[in-house]
Amino acid sequence: MQNKHFNMILFWVALLSQSFAFAGNTQPQTEESQSLEIIHEQAMNFLKQKVDQKLFEPKIQLKKLNQRLRLPQCQSDLEIVDRSPGKYAGRVTLGVQCHSPSWKTFVTAKIDGKLPVVVSTQGIVKQAVIKAEDVKLTYLHYKKVPNDRLISVEKAIGMRAKKSINPNEVLIIRDLQPPYWVLKKHNVTLITKIGGIEVKAKGIALQSAVERQQVEVENSASKKIVKGIVIAPNTVLVP
């Protein structure tokens, strides 16, 4: 009778031990989530680097992701994908993706600031060659800046105005022409290649022309009018 009672106790002890072991093995595993703050931080750093040297006095407003968003913890470096790489102001969207495990989300931001522009310091008449004192670099709010504006003073100098330009006017690329390499009624050098020999002669340009443009020239010696291609300042190649 005692043995029977003792065996019953052992049975219940073993059963309870198995129950505790089973309960311990079935504890829910909590998966670590990706920090949304890290996503925001990396997106902001990317945007700051993007507008650096491009935008003056930039202001970036990053729209935060919904705090209820749950993404698996990324085991690789986060990758930022710029969906509008040529856009430095206004509303922009960045893709933030992970490769291990694979997921992707999007972050939007509003960027405000000023863009560099070249403006006229005084009135410039049509066909006038732009000089250094005619232009300056300044910054305007991006909404007031045309897409095809000029942003380099150096590139503006020497160009010709296709139309009259008012003082304090933003210079537009389509309103400018390349500088003349050959001027009408000015001396030029004529170059003719015969076999491997290069023959040079003097001439007078009958019209103004830019680089790679065809121009009529009078040979100073023969007085014959020939056509050639402008290949350098005051230099015309006659085929």
Contacts in CASP RR format, 6 or more apart in sequence:
PFRMAT RR
TARGET T0000
AUTHOR 0000-0000-0000
METHOD contacts of the structure
MODEL  1
MQNKHFNMILFWVALLSQSFAFAGNTQPQTEESQSLEIIHEQAMNFLKQK
VDQKLFEPKIQLKKLNQRLRLPQCQSDLEIVDRSPGKYAGRVTLGVQCHS
PSWKTFVTAKIDGKLPVVVSTQGIVKQAVIKAEDVKLTYLHYKKVPNDRL
ISVEKAIGMRAKKSINPNEVLIIRDLQPPYWVLKKHNVTLITKIGGIEVK
AKGIALQSAVERQQVEVENSASKKIVKGIVIAPNTVLVP
31 72 0 8 1.000
31 73 0 8 1.000
32 72 0 8 1.000
32 73 0 8 1.000
33 70 0 8 1.000
33 71 0 8 1.000
33 72 0 8 1.000
33 73 0 8 1.000
34 71 0 8 1.000
34 72 0 8 1.000
34 73 0 8 1.000
34 74 0 8 1.000
34 98 0 8 1.000
36 64 0 8 1.000
36 65 0 8 1.000
36 67 0 8 1.000
36 69 0 8 1.000
36 71 0 8 1.000
38 78 0 8 1.000
39 65 0 8 1.000
39 78 0 8 1.000
39 96 0 8 1.000
39 105 0 8 1.000
39 107 0 8 1.000
40 62 0 8 1.000
40 64 0 8 1.000
40 65 0 8 1.000
40 107 0 8 1.000
42 78 0 8 1.000
42 80 0 8 1.000
42 96 0 8 1.000
43 62 0 8 1.000
43 80 0 8 1.000
43 94 0 8 1.000
43 96 0 8 1.000
43 107 0 8 1.000
43 109 0 8 1.000
44 60 0 8 1.000
44 62 0 8 1.000
46 80 0 8 1.000
46 82 0 8 1.000
46 94 0 8 1.000
47 60 0 8 1.000
47 62 0 8 1.000
47 92 0 8 1.000
47 94 0 8 1.000
47 109 0 8 1.000
47 111 0 8 1.000
48 58 0 8 1.000
48 60 0 8 1.000
50 82 0 8 1.000
50 88 0 8 1.000
51 58 0 8 1.000
51 60 0 8 1.000
51 88 0 8 1.000
51 89 0 8 1.000
51 111 0 8 1.000
54 88 0 8 1.000
54 115 0 8 1.000
55 88 0 8 1.000
55 89 0 8 1.000
55 111 0 8 1.000
55 113 0 8 1.000
55 114 0 8 1.000
55 115 0 8 1.000
55 142 0 8 1.000
56 113 0 8 1.000
56 114 0 8 1.000
56 115 0 8 1.000
56 116 0 8 1.000
56 139 0 8 1.000
57 113 0 8 1.000
57 114 0 8 1.000
57 139 0 8 1.000
58 111 0 8 1.000
58 112 0 8 1.000
58 113 0 8 1.000
59 111 0 8 1.000
59 112 0 8 1.000
59 113 0 8 1.000
60 109 0 8 1.000
60 110 0 8 1.000
60 111 0 8 1.000
60 112 0 8 1.000
61 109 0 8 1.000
61 110 0 8 1.000
61 111 0 8 1.000
61 112 0 8 1.000
62 107 0 8 1.000
62 108 0 8 1.000
62 109 0 8 1.000
63 107 0 8 1.000
63 108 0 8 1.000
63 109 0 8 1.000
63 110 0 8 1.000
65 105 0 8 1.000
65 107 0 8 1.000
69 105 0 8 1.000
71 98 0 8 1.000
71 103 0 8 1.000
71 105 0 8 1.000
72 98 0 8 1.000
72 101 0 8 1.000
72 103 0 8 1.000
74 98 0 8 1.000
74 100 0 8 1.000
74 101 0 8 1.000
74 103 0 8 1.000
75 98 0 8 1.000
75 100 0 8 1.000
75 101 0 8 1.000
76 98 0 8 1.000
76 99 0 8 1.000
76 100 0 8 1.000
78 96 0 8 1.000
78 97 0 8 1.000
78 98 0 8 1.000
79 96 0 8 1.000
79 97 0 8 1.000
79 98 0 8 1.000
79 99 0 8 1.000
80 94 0 8 1.000
80 95 0 8 1.000
80 96 0 8 1.000
81 94 0 8 1.000
81 95 0 8 1.000
81 96 0 8 1.000
81 97 0 8 1.000
82 92 0 8 1.000
82 94 0 8 1.000
82 95 0 8 1.000
83 92 0 8 1.000
83 93 0 8 1.000
83 94 0 8 1.000
83 95 0 8 1.000
84 92 0 8 1.000
84 93 0 8 1.000
88 111 0 8 1.000
88 115 0 8 1.000
88 142 0 8 1.000
89 111 0 8 1.000
89 112 0 8 1.000
89 113 0 8 1.000
89 115 0 8 1.000
89 142 0 8 1.000
90 110 0 8 1.000
90 111 0 8 1.000
90 112 0 8 1.000
90 142 0 8 1.000
91 108 0 8 1.000
91 109 0 8 1.000
91 110 0 8 1.000
91 111 0 8 1.000
92 108 0 8 1.000
92 109 0 8 1.000
92 110 0 8 1.000
92 111 0 8 1.000
93 106 0 8 1.000
93 107 0 8 1.000
93 108 0 8 1.000
93 109 0 8 1.000
94 106 0 8 1.000
94 107 0 8 1.000
94 108 0 8 1.000
94 109 0 8 1.000
95 104 0 8 1.000
95 105 0 8 1.000
95 106 0 8 1.000
95 107 0 8 1.000
96 104 0 8 1.000
96 105 0 8 1.000
96 106 0 8 1.000
96 107 0 8 1.000
97 103 0 8 1.000
97 104 0 8 1.000
97 105 0 8 1.000
98 104 0 8 1.000
112 142 0 8 1.000
113 141 0 8 1.000
113 142 0 8 1.000
114 139 0 8 1.000
114 140 0 8 1.000
114 141 0 8 1.000
114 142 0 8 1.000
115 139 0 8 1.000
115 140 0 8 1.000
115 141 0 8 1.000
115 142 0 8 1.000
115 145 0 8 1.000
115 149 0 8 1.000
115 151 0 8 1.000
116 137 0 8 1.000
116 138 0 8 1.000
116 139 0 8 1.000
116 151 0 8 1.000
117 137 0 8 1.000
117 138 0 8 1.000
117 139 0 8 1.000
117 140 0 8 1.000
117 145 0 8 1.000
117 149 0 8 1.000
117 150 0 8 1.000
117 151 0 8 1.000
117 170 0 8 1.000
117 171 0 8 1.000
118 135 0 8 1.000
118 136 0 8 1.000
118 137 0 8 1.000
118 149 0 8 1.000
118 150 0 8 1.000
118 151 0 8 1.000
118 152 0 8 1.000
118 153 0 8 1.000
118 156 0 8 1.000
118 170 0 8 1.000
118 171 0 8 1.000
119 135 0 8 1.000
119 136 0 8 1.000
119 138 0 8 1.000
119 168 0 8 1.000
119 169 0 8 1.000
119 170 0 8 1.000
119 171 0 8 1.000
120 134 0 8 1.000
120 135 0 8 1.000
120 165 0 8 1.000
120 166 0 8 1.000
120 167 0 8 1.000
120 168 0 8 1.000
120 169 0 8 1.000
120 171 0 8 1.000
121 133 0 8 1.000
121 134 0 8 1.000
121 135 0 8 1.000
121 136 0 8 1.000
121 167 0 8 1.000
121 168 0 8 1.000
122 133 0 8 1.000
122 134 0 8 1.000
122 167 0 8 1.000
123 134 0 8 1.000
123 164 0 8 1.000
123 165 0 8 1.000
123 166 0 8 1.000
123 167 0 8 1.000
124 130 0 8 1.000
124 134 0 8 1.000
124 161 0 8 1.000
124 164 0 8 1.000
124 165 0 8 1.000
125 161 0 8 1.000
125 164 0 8 1.000
126 161 0 8 1.000
126 162 0 8 1.000
126 163 0 8 1.000
126 164 0 8 1.000
127 160 0 8 1.000
127 161 0 8 1.000
127 162 0 8 1.000
128 160 0 8 1.000
128 161 0 8 1.000
129 158 0 8 1.000
129 159 0 8 1.000
129 160 0 8 1.000
129 179 0 8 1.000
130 156 0 8 1.000
130 157 0 8 1.000
130 158 0 8 1.000
130 159 0 8 1.000
130 160 0 8 1.000
130 161 0 8 1.000
130 176 0 8 1.000
131 157 0 8 1.000
131 158 0 8 1.000
132 153 0 8 1.000
132 157 0 8 1.000
134 156 0 8 1.000
135 153 0 8 1.000
135 156 0 8 1.000
135 157 0 8 1.000
135 171 0 8 1.000
136 153 0 8 1.000
137 151 0 8 1.000
137 153 0 8 1.000
140 170 0 8 1.000
145 170 0 8 1.000
146 170 0 8 1.000
146 172 0 8 1.000
148 172 0 8 1.000
148 173 0 8 1.000
148 174 0 8 1.000
149 170 0 8 1.000
149 171 0 8 1.000
149 172 0 8 1.000
149 173 0 8 1.000
150 156 0 8 1.000
150 170 0 8 1.000
150 171 0 8 1.000
150 172 0 8 1.000
150 173 0 8 1.000
150 176 0 8 1.000
156 171 0 8 1.000
156 176 0 8 1.000
158 179 0 8 1.000
159 176 0 8 1.000
159 177 0 8 1.000
159 178 0 8 1.000
159 179 0 8 1.000
160 176 0 8 1.000
160 177 0 8 1.000
160 178 0 8 1.000
160 179 0 8 1.000
160 180 0 8 1.000
161 175 0 8 1.000
161 176 0 8 1.000
161 177 0 8 1.000
162 174 0 8 1.000
162 175 0 8 1.000
162 176 0 8 1.000
162 177 0 8 1.000
163 175 0 8 1.000
165 171 0 8 1.000
165 175 0 8 1.000
177 210 0 8 1.000
178 210 0 8 1.000
178 211 0 8 1.000
179 210 0 8 1.000
180 208 0 8 1.000
180 209 0 8 1.000
180 210 0 8 1.000
181 209 0 8 1.000
181 210 0 8 1.000
181 211 0 8 1.000
181 230 0 8 1.000
181 232 0 8 1.000
181 233 0 8 1.000
181 234 0 8 1.000
181 235 0 8 1.000
182 188 0 8 1.000
182 205 0 8 1.000
182 207 0 8 1.000
182 208 0 8 1.000
182 209 0 8 1.000
182 215 0 8 1.000
182 230 0 8 1.000
182 233 0 8 1.000
182 234 0 8 1.000
182 236 0 8 1.000
183 205 0 8 1.000
183 208 0 8 1.000
184 205 0 8 1.000
184 206 0 8 1.000
184 207 0 8 1.000
184 208 0 8 1.000
185 204 0 8 1.000
185 205 0 8 1.000
185 206 0 8 1.000
186 204 0 8 1.000
186 205 0 8 1.000
186 234 0 8 1.000
187 202 0 8 1.000
187 203 0 8 1.000
187 204 0 8 1.000
187 205 0 8 1.000
187 234 0 8 1.000
188 202 0 8 1.000
188 203 0 8 1.000
188 204 0 8 1.000
188 205 0 8 1.000
188 217 0 8 1.000
188 234 0 8 1.000
188 235 0 8 1.000
188 236 0 8 1.000
189 200 0 8 1.000
189 201 0 8 1.000
189 202 0 8 1.000
189 203 0 8 1.000
189 234 0 8 1.000
189 235 0 8 1.000
189 236 0 8 1.000
190 200 0 8 1.000
190 201 0 8 1.000
190 202 0 8 1.000
190 203 0 8 1.000
190 217 0 8 1.000
190 219 0 8 1.000
190 226 0 8 1.000
190 236 0 8 1.000
190 238 0 8 1.000
191 198 0 8 1.000
191 199 0 8 1.000
191 200 0 8 1.000
191 231 0 8 1.000
191 235 0 8 1.000
191 236 0 8 1.000
191 237 0 8 1.000
191 238 0 8 1.000
192 198 0 8 1.000
192 199 0 8 1.000
192 200 0 8 1.000
192 201 0 8 1.000
192 237 0 8 1.000
192 238 0 8 1.000
192 239 0 8 1.000
193 199 0 8 1.000
193 237 0 8 1.000
201 219 0 8 1.000
201 220 0 8 1.000
201 221 0 8 1.000
202 219 0 8 1.000
202 220 0 8 1.000
202 221 0 8 1.000
203 217 0 8 1.000
203 218 0 8 1.000
203 219 0 8 1.000
203 220 0 8 1.000
204 217 0 8 1.000
204 218 0 8 1.000
204 220 0 8 1.000
205 215 0 8 1.000
205 216 0 8 1.000
205 217 0 8 1.000
205 236 0 8 1.000
206 215 0 8 1.000
206 216 0 8 1.000
206 217 0 8 1.000
206 218 0 8 1.000
206 225 0 8 1.000
207 215 0 8 1.000
207 216 0 8 1.000
209 215 0 8 1.000
209 230 0 8 1.000
210 230 0 8 1.000
211 230 0 8 1.000
211 231 0 8 1.000
212 229 0 8 1.000
212 230 0 8 1.000
212 231 0 8 1.000
213 229 0 8 1.000
213 230 0 8 1.000
214 227 0 8 1.000
214 228 0 8 1.000
214 229 0 8 1.000
214 230 0 8 1.000
215 227 0 8 1.000
215 228 0 8 1.000
215 229 0 8 1.000
215 230 0 8 1.000
215 236 0 8 1.000
216 225 0 8 1.000
216 226 0 8 1.000
216 227 0 8 1.000
216 228 0 8 1.000
217 225 0 8 1.000
217 226 0 8 1.000
217 227 0 8 1.000
217 228 0 8 1.000
217 236 0 8 1.000
217 238 0 8 1.000
218 224 0 8 1.000
218 225 0 8 1.000
218 226 0 8 1.000
219 225 0 8 1.000
219 226 0 8 1.000
226 238 0 8 1.000
227 238 0 8 1.000
228 236 0 8 1.000
228 237 0 8 1.000
228 238 0 8 1.000
228 239 0 8 1.000
229 236 0 8 1.000
229 237 0 8 1.000
229 239 0 8 1.000
230 236 0 8 1.000
231 237 0 8 1.000
END
